[in-house]
């Protein structure tokens, strides 16, 4: 959902909430800085993929993207207004498991940008 009259949006962060089949919930954010950052003009799209390592089966994932206007087009007429877009809810129960070495080959052939690995099992025990 691009704000009316906005010609460019810049990514700032993505946010996620994971729910395990055991009922445990884990929220986290990923800033979109450096290679993970992108800008969109009208009609453009950005497709990304990444590898998530967890130590439990996931029941669902809710996610979203925080964007900022880069031009004077927000509701107040000023650049720098924040907007969010929810991503489709995922239901990964029963999704196939892959080897980490195969993860980077999943997206690039389909126009996706691979943004790396996040190991929540080792880092946070999830």
Beta strands, then each sheet from edge to edge (+ up, - down):
strand 1: 8-20
strand 2: 25-31
strand 3: 39-41
strand 4: 48-53
strand 5: 58-69
strand 6: 82-90
strand 7: 113-119
sheet 1: 2+ 1- 3+
sheet 2: 2+ 1- 5+ 6-
sheet 3: 4+ 7+
end
